[in-house]
Amino acid sequence: MKDRLDRLKEYRTNGVITEDEYERKKADIIDNYEI
């Protein structure tokens, strides 16, 4: 899970995704991980 979150942070930092997309994808990853 940490790898996916780190990759998301890189995307956000590089402007690949917006802040909103980052938050939504981060929530999805965390939700899926908890199941």
N, C-alpha and C positions, 0 to 999 in steps of 0.2 A: 504493500500500500504506500509506503514512504516513497518508493521510486516513482510511483504515479503522481504523487503530490509534488515531488521535486520537479518532475517534467512539466507539470502544470505551471509551477512558479516560473520556470524558464520561459514558457510560452508567453506568460503575462509580461515578464520583464522585457522580452524581445518584441512585444507588441503583436504577437500572433493572435492572441485572443484578448477580448476586452475584460475589464474588471468584473462586469456582470457575468460574463461567460465563465470566468475563473471561479467565482463564488458558486455558481450553479454546478459546474463540473466537480468542484471540490466536495460539495454536499452530496452529489451522486456517489462519488468514490467512498466517502465515509459511510453513507447509508448502506451501500452494498457490502462494505467490509464488516459492518456490525451484524449482518444476518448470519 
